[in-house]
Amino acid sequence: MLPRANAPAGGSALVALILADLIVRTSYQIGKAPVLPVFAHGLGASPLLLGAIISVSTATGLFLKPLFGLLSDYRGRWVWLLTGTTLFTLVPCLYLFVERPSELFVLRLVHGLSTAIYGPVTLAYIAAWRRKTAGEAFGWFGLARTASYILGPLIGGVALTFAAPEAIYAGTCFLSALAFVPTLYLRNADHVALPQNWSLTGAVRAIASSRPLVVLALIEGTTYVAIYAVKAFMPVMALVAGHQPIEIGTFLAIQEGANAVLRPPMGRLADQTRPAVPLLLGLGALAAGLLILSAMGPTWFAMLAAALFIGAGQGAFGPATLSLVASATPTAHLGLAFGSIGAIRNAGKIAGPIVAGTLVSAMSYQASFASIAAIPLMIALWILCRSGSSLAMPANESLRVERAKAPRRGR
C-alpha cells in the first residue's frame, strides 16, 4: 500500500497515534486495577480464579500479537487500528451483562484482543514513519503509555467510591470512543509498501531467521522477567516490613514517573549514539535497584532509591530495544517483528511473578532480589563482550548490515 496524497504529516500523525493510544489504554487501565479485582470478588470468584481473571488478558497477547502484527503487514495497519479501537469501545459494555466469574474470565480473554492488536500495530506505525529517529519517537509514545498506567488506576480507585464496577465499565465505553477521532485522522497514513514477492510464510521465515531479532527477543523476555518479579513482590516485601499502603503507592508512582520522564531523552540518546548505550544504562540501573534492595533491605531510603533506579532502568531500556527492533527489520515485516517481541515480553510478564514466588519460597526477599539482579547484569555483560555485534551499531548502520546480509533476488 503506497502513501496517499492527503496522508497526514509525520509529526501530526505521531501525535494522533499517541493520543489514540493514551485514550484507549487509560480507559483499559481504569477497568483493570482496582476495579477488576473488586468486580471479580463481588461475583464470588475464588482467589485462584480471581488471579486467573486478572492475568488472562496478558496470555491473549502472548499468543495473538504476532498474528495481528503479521496481518497488519499484509492487509494494512489502519484497518487493524480501527478494529482495536472498536474493541476497546464496545467490549466494556459487555461487563454489564456478566453474572458469573466464568463469564468474566471469558470476557477478559476477548478484551485482551484489543491490546494484542494495538501493541504491534502502533509500534509498527512509528517504526515505519521514523526510521532514522525511532528511538525518540518510541520514547514519547512510551511516556504517554506510562501516563495511562498512572492515570487509569487513580481514576478507577476514585470512581469506585462513587459508582459500581458495572457503571465504571459503561463509562469507559464513552471514554474509549473518543479515540475514534485520532484513529480516523490516520486513515490515510498507512505507508506499507509490500514487495512483489511478499508472502506469509516468507515473512515468518524472515523474522525467525533474523539473528538480531532473536537476540533482542531473548534480551526482552529475560529482562521483563526481572521487571515483573519486582512489580509483584516489592510491594509485598514493603508490606511485610511494615510500610503503609500509601507509602507503597508512593514508591510505585515514583518508579513509573522516573520511567516516563526518561523515555524521550533515552530514545534521543539511542538515535544520536548507539542503541546499546541506553540499553546498557537501563540494564545497569535495573540491577542497581535490585542490589540496593538486597543490601539495605526494605528501609524507606532503600525503597525510594530502588524505585528511582528501577524506573530509570525501564525508561532507558524500553526505547532502546524498540529502536533496535525497528532498525533490524525491513518495513514490510515490522508488524510481525513487533508482535513477536511483544509476545516474548508478555511471556516475561507472566513468568516474572512465578520466578519471584519460587525464589521467595526458598530464600529471603533480600536474597531473592539479589538473585534476580543477576539477570540484567548477565545480559549487560554479554552485550559488552559482543561489542562488534549489531546491538552495538548505530540504528541505521544495523539496518544496512542486515540488508547487506540478505540474499539478493533477481528483478
C-alpha positions as CSV (number, residue, x, y, z in Angstrom):
1,M,0.0,0.0,0.0
2,L,1.5,3.3,-1.1
3,P,1.3,6.6,0.7
4,R,-1.7,8.6,-0.3
5,A,-1.6,12.2,-1.5
6,N,-3.6,13.6,1.5
7,A,-1.8,11.5,4.1
8,P,-1.2,13.2,7.5
9,A,2.3,14.7,8.0
10,G,4.7,12.7,10.1
11,G,4.6,14.9,13.2
12,S,0.8,15.2,13.4
13,A,0.3,11.5,12.6
14,L,2.6,10.6,15.5
15,V,0.6,13.0,17.9
16,A,-2.7,11.4,16.7
17,L,-1.4,7.9,17.3
18,I,-0.1,8.8,20.8
19,L,-3.4,10.4,21.6
20,A,-5.4,7.4,20.5
21,D,-3.2,5.1,22.5
22,L,-3.4,7.3,25.6
23,I,-7.2,7.4,25.5
24,V,-7.8,3.7,25.0
25,R,-5.1,2.5,27.4
26,T,-6.2,4.9,30.1
27,S,-9.8,3.6,29.6
28,Y,-8.5,0.0,29.8
29,Q,-6.5,0.6,32.9
30,I,-9.4,2.3,34.6
31,G,-11.3,-1.0,34.3
32,K,-8.3,-3.2,35.3
33,A,-7.0,-2.2,38.8
34,P,-8.5,-1.9,41.3
35,V,-11.9,-2.1,39.6
36,L,-11.5,-5.6,38.1
37,P,-10.4,-7.4,41.4
38,V,-13.3,-5.7,43.2
39,F,-15.8,-6.8,40.4
40,A,-14.5,-10.4,40.4
41,H,-14.6,-10.6,44.2
42,G,-18.2,-9.3,44.2
43,L,-19.1,-12.1,41.7
44,G,-17.8,-14.7,44.2
45,A,-14.5,-15.6,42.4
46,S,-12.1,-17.8,44.4
47,P,-8.6,-16.4,45.0
48,L,-7.2,-18.7,42.3
49,L,-9.8,-17.8,39.7
50,L,-9.5,-14.1,40.6
51,G,-5.8,-14.3,39.8
52,A,-6.5,-16.0,36.5
53,I,-9.1,-13.4,35.6
54,I,-6.6,-10.6,36.2
55,S,-3.8,-12.2,34.2
56,V,-5.6,-13.9,31.3
57,S,-5.7,-10.9,29.1
58,T,-1.8,-11.0,29.1
59,A,-2.0,-14.5,27.8
60,T,-4.1,-13.4,24.9
61,G,-1.3,-11.1,23.8
62,L,1.2,-13.8,24.3
63,F,-0.4,-15.9,21.6
64,L,-2.0,-13.4,19.2
65,K,0.3,-10.4,19.0
66,P,2.5,-12.0,16.3
67,L,-0.7,-12.9,14.3
68,F,-2.1,-9.4,14.4
69,G,1.2,-7.9,13.6
70,L,1.6,-10.2,10.6
71,L,-2.0,-9.3,9.4
72,S,-1.2,-5.6,9.7
73,D,1.8,-6.1,7.4
74,Y,-0.4,-7.9,4.9
75,R,-3.7,-6.1,5.0
76,G,-2.6,-2.7,6.1
77,R,-2.3,-1.2,9.6
78,W,-5.2,1.3,9.7
79,V,-7.9,-1.4,9.4
80,W,-6.4,-3.1,12.5
81,L,-6.0,0.1,14.4
82,L,-9.7,0.8,13.7
83,T,-10.6,-2.8,14.8
84,G,-8.6,-2.4,18.0
85,T,-10.3,1.0,18.8
86,T,-13.7,-0.6,18.2
87,L,-12.9,-3.5,20.6
88,F,-11.7,-1.0,23.3
89,T,-15.0,0.8,22.9
90,L,-17.6,-2.0,22.7
91,V,-16.2,-4.8,24.9
92,P,-16.5,-2.8,28.2
93,C,-20.3,-2.6,27.6
94,L,-20.5,-6.4,27.9
95,Y,-19.3,-6.2,31.5
96,L,-22.9,-5.0,32.3
97,F,-24.2,-8.5,31.5
98,V,-21.7,-10.6,33.4
99,E,-23.2,-12.6,36.3
100,R,-20.6,-15.3,37.0
101,P,-16.8,-15.4,37.4
102,S,-16.5,-17.8,34.5
103,E,-18.2,-15.3,32.2
104,L,-15.8,-12.6,33.4
105,F,-12.9,-14.9,32.6
106,V,-14.1,-15.4,29.0
107,L,-14.8,-11.7,28.6
108,R,-11.2,-10.8,29.8
109,L,-9.9,-13.1,27.0
110,V,-11.9,-11.2,24.5
111,H,-10.9,-7.8,25.9
112,G,-7.3,-8.8,25.6
113,L,-7.7,-8.8,21.9
114,S,-7.7,-5.0,21.9
115,T,-4.3,-4.7,23.5
116,A,-3.0,-7.6,21.4
117,I,-3.9,-5.6,18.2
118,Y,-2.8,-2.1,19.4
119,G,0.6,-3.2,20.6
120,P,2.3,-4.3,17.4
121,V,0.3,-2.1,15.1
122,T,1.1,1.2,16.8
123,L,4.8,0.3,17.2
124,A,5.0,-0.7,13.5
125,Y,3.4,2.6,12.5
126,I,6.1,4.6,14.5
127,A,8.9,2.5,13.1
128,A,7.7,3.0,9.5
129,W,7.4,6.8,10.0
130,R,10.6,7.4,11.9
131,R,13.2,5.1,10.5
132,K,16.1,7.4,11.5
133,T,14.7,8.8,14.7
134,A,12.7,5.9,16.0
135,G,14.2,5.9,19.5
136,E,12.9,9.4,20.4
137,A,9.5,8.7,18.9
138,F,9.2,5.5,20.9
139,G,10.3,7.5,24.0
140,W,7.4,10.0,23.6
141,F,5.0,7.2,22.8
142,G,6.1,5.2,25.8
143,L,5.7,8.3,28.0
144,A,2.0,8.6,27.0
145,R,1.5,4.9,27.6
146,T,3.1,5.1,31.1
147,A,0.8,8.0,31.9
148,S,-2.1,5.7,31.2
149,Y,-0.8,3.2,33.7
150,I,-0.7,6.0,36.3
151,L,-4.0,7.7,35.5
152,G,-6.0,4.5,35.0
153,P,-5.7,3.0,38.5
154,L,-6.0,6.5,40.1
155,I,-9.3,7.3,38.2
156,G,-10.6,3.8,38.8
157,G,-9.9,4.0,42.5
158,V,-11.7,7.3,42.8
159,A,-14.6,6.1,40.6
160,L,-15.1,3.1,42.9
161,T,-16.0,5.4,45.8
162,F,-19.0,6.8,43.8
163,A,-20.1,4.0,41.4
164,A,-20.4,0.2,41.0
165,P,-17.9,-1.6,38.7
166,E,-20.5,-2.1,36.1
167,A,-21.2,1.6,35.8
168,I,-17.4,2.3,35.6
169,Y,-17.1,-0.1,32.6
170,A,-20.0,1.7,30.9
171,G,-18.2,5.0,31.4
172,T,-15.0,3.6,29.8
173,C,-17.0,2.8,26.7
174,F,-17.7,6.5,26.2
175,L,-14.1,7.4,27.0
176,S,-12.6,4.9,24.5
177,A,-15.0,6.2,21.8
178,L,-13.1,9.5,21.9
179,A,-10.1,7.6,20.3
180,F,-12.1,7.3,17.0
181,V,-11.2,10.9,16.3
182,P,-7.4,10.4,16.1
183,T,-7.9,7.0,14.6
184,L,-10.0,8.3,11.7
185,Y,-7.4,11.1,11.2
186,L,-4.8,8.3,10.5
187,R,-6.9,6.6,7.8
188,N,-4.6,7.7,5.0
189,A,-1.3,7.4,7.0
190,D,-0.7,3.7,6.2
191,H,2.6,3.7,4.4
192,V,3.1,-0.1,3.9
193,A,4.5,-1.0,0.5
194,L,4.8,-4.8,0.2
195,P,7.5,-6.2,-2.2
196,Q,6.1,-8.2,-5.1
197,N,7.5,-11.5,-3.7
198,W,5.9,-11.0,-0.2
199,S,4.3,-14.0,1.3
200,L,3.0,-15.0,4.8
201,T,5.5,-17.9,5.0
202,G,8.3,-15.8,3.7
203,A,7.6,-13.1,6.3
204,V,7.6,-15.6,9.2
205,R,10.8,-17.1,7.8
206,A,12.5,-13.7,7.5
207,I,11.7,-12.8,11.2
208,A,12.6,-16.2,12.6
209,S,15.9,-16.3,10.7
210,S,16.9,-12.7,11.8
211,R,19.7,-13.1,14.3
212,P,19.4,-9.6,15.7
213,L,15.7,-10.1,16.4
214,V,16.2,-13.5,18.0
215,V,18.8,-11.9,20.3
216,L,16.6,-9.0,21.1
217,A,13.7,-11.3,21.9
218,L,15.9,-13.2,24.4
219,I,17.0,-9.9,26.0
220,E,13.5,-8.5,26.1
221,G,11.9,-11.7,27.6
222,T,14.5,-12.3,30.3
223,T,14.7,-8.6,31.3
224,Y,10.9,-8.5,31.7
225,V,11.1,-11.5,34.0
226,A,13.2,-9.3,36.3
227,I,11.0,-6.2,35.9
228,Y,7.7,-8.0,36.7
229,A,9.3,-10.0,39.5
230,V,9.9,-6.7,41.2
231,K,6.5,-5.3,40.4
232,A,4.9,-8.4,42.0
233,F,7.0,-8.7,45.1
234,M,8.5,-5.3,46.0
235,P,5.1,-4.2,47.4
236,V,4.8,-7.5,49.3
237,M,8.3,-7.0,50.8
238,A,7.3,-3.5,51.8
239,L,4.1,-4.6,53.5
240,V,5.9,-7.3,55.4
241,A,8.4,-4.7,56.6
242,G,5.6,-2.5,58.0
243,H,5.3,0.1,55.3
244,Q,1.8,1.7,54.9
245,P,-0.1,1.3,51.7
246,I,0.2,5.0,50.9
247,E,4.0,4.7,51.1
248,I,4.0,1.7,48.8
249,G,1.8,3.6,46.4
250,T,4.3,6.5,46.5
251,F,7.2,4.2,45.7
252,L,5.3,2.7,42.7
253,A,4.3,6.2,41.5
254,I,8.0,7.4,41.7
255,Q,9.1,4.3,39.8
256,E,6.6,4.9,37.0
257,G,7.4,8.7,37.0
258,A,11.1,8.0,36.5
259,N,10.2,5.6,33.7
260,A,8.1,8.1,31.9
261,V,10.4,11.1,32.3
262,L,13.5,9.3,31.0
263,R,11.9,7.7,27.9
264,P,12.2,10.6,25.5
265,P,15.8,11.6,26.3
266,M,16.9,8.0,26.4
267,G,15.3,7.5,23.0
268,R,17.1,10.5,21.6
269,L,20.3,9.1,23.0
270,A,19.7,5.9,21.2
271,D,19.2,7.8,17.9
272,Q,22.3,10.1,18.3
273,T,24.8,7.5,19.6
274,R,24.1,3.7,19.6
275,P,21.0,1.9,21.0
276,A,23.4,-0.2,23.0
277,V,24.3,2.9,25.1
278,P,20.8,3.4,26.8
279,L,20.3,-0.3,26.7
280,L,23.3,-0.9,28.9
281,L,22.4,2.1,31.1
282,G,19.0,0.7,31.6
283,L,20.2,-2.8,32.5
284,G,22.7,-1.3,34.9
285,A,20.1,0.8,36.6
286,L,17.7,-2.2,37.0
287,A,20.5,-4.3,38.5
288,A,21.5,-1.4,40.9
289,G,17.9,-1.0,42.1
290,L,17.6,-4.7,42.9
291,L,21.0,-4.8,44.6
292,I,20.1,-1.8,46.8
293,L,17.0,-3.7,48.0
294,S,19.1,-6.8,48.6
295,A,21.9,-5.0,50.5
296,M,19.9,-2.5,52.5
297,G,16.5,-4.3,53.0
298,P,13.1,-2.6,52.8
299,T,14.1,0.6,54.5
300,W,12.4,3.8,53.4
301,F,15.5,5.1,51.8
302,A,16.3,1.8,50.0
303,M,12.7,1.6,48.7
304,L,12.9,5.1,47.3
305,A,16.3,4.6,45.7
306,A,15.3,1.3,44.3
307,A,12.1,2.8,42.8
308,L,14.2,5.6,41.1
309,F,16.8,3.2,39.7
310,I,14.3,0.6,38.5
311,G,12.1,3.2,36.9
312,A,15.1,4.9,35.3
313,G,16.2,1.5,34.0
314,Q,12.8,0.8,32.4
315,G,12.9,4.3,30.8
316,A,16.3,3.7,29.2
317,F,15.7,0.0,28.3
318,G,12.3,0.4,26.6
319,P,13.1,2.9,23.7
320,A,16.5,1.3,23.1
321,T,15.1,-2.2,22.4
322,L,12.3,-0.9,20.3
323,S,14.7,1.2,18.3
324,L,16.9,-1.9,17.7
325,V,13.8,-3.9,16.5
326,A,12.9,-1.1,14.1
327,S,16.5,-0.9,12.7
328,A,16.8,-4.6,12.3
329,T,13.5,-5.1,10.4
330,P,12.5,-4.3,6.8
331,T,9.4,-2.1,6.7
332,A,7.3,-4.9,5.2
333,H,7.8,-7.1,8.3
334,L,7.5,-4.5,11.1
335,G,4.1,-5.6,12.4
336,L,5.2,-9.3,12.7
337,A,8.5,-8.2,14.3
338,F,6.9,-6.1,17.0
339,G,4.1,-8.6,17.5
340,S,6.7,-11.3,18.1
341,I,8.8,-9.2,20.5
342,G,5.5,-8.2,22.3
343,A,4.6,-11.9,22.8
344,I,8.0,-12.6,24.3
345,R,7.6,-9.6,26.6
346,N,4.2,-10.9,27.7
347,A,5.8,-14.2,28.4
348,G,8.3,-12.4,30.7
349,K,5.4,-10.6,32.4
350,I,3.8,-13.9,33.2
351,A,7.0,-15.7,34.2
352,G,8.4,-12.9,36.4
353,P,6.0,-13.3,39.4
354,I,6.3,-17.1,39.1
355,V,10.1,-16.9,39.2
356,A,10.0,-14.4,42.1
357,G,7.5,-16.5,44.0
358,T,9.6,-19.6,43.6
359,L,12.7,-17.8,44.9
360,V,10.9,-16.2,47.8
361,S,9.5,-19.6,48.9
362,A,13.1,-20.9,49.1
363,M,15.0,-17.9,50.5
364,S,14.6,-14.5,51.9
365,Y,13.2,-11.5,50.0
366,Q,16.7,-9.9,50.0
367,A,18.4,-13.0,48.7
368,S,15.7,-13.3,46.0
369,F,16.2,-9.8,44.8
370,A,20.0,-10.4,44.7
371,S,19.4,-13.5,42.5
372,I,17.1,-11.6,40.2
373,A,19.7,-8.8,39.8
374,A,21.9,-11.3,38.1
375,I,19.6,-11.3,35.0
376,P,20.2,-7.7,33.8
377,L,23.8,-7.9,34.9
378,M,24.5,-11.1,32.8
379,I,22.7,-9.6,29.8
380,A,24.8,-6.4,30.1
381,L,28.0,-8.3,30.4
382,W,27.1,-10.4,27.3
383,I,26.4,-7.3,25.2
384,L,29.7,-5.7,26.3
385,C,31.5,-8.9,25.3
386,R,29.9,-8.7,21.9
387,S,30.8,-5.1,21.2
388,G,31.1,-5.8,17.5
389,S,27.5,-7.2,17.1
390,S,24.6,-5.3,15.6
391,L,23.4,-4.4,19.1
392,A,26.4,-2.0,19.4
393,M,25.9,-0.4,15.9
394,P,24.1,2.8,15.3
395,A,20.5,2.1,14.2
396,N,20.9,3.0,10.5
397,E,24.1,1.0,10.3
398,S,22.5,-2.0,11.8
399,L,19.7,-1.9,9.2
400,R,22.2,-1.5,6.4
401,V,24.3,-4.5,7.6
402,E,21.2,-6.7,7.9
403,R,20.0,-5.8,4.4
404,A,23.5,-6.5,3.0
405,K,23.4,-10.0,4.5
406,A,20.1,-10.8,2.9
407,P,20.3,-12.9,-0.2
408,R,19.9,-10.9,-3.4
409,R,16.9,-11.7,-5.6
410,G,16.6,-11.3,-9.3
411,R,14.4,-8.5,-10.5
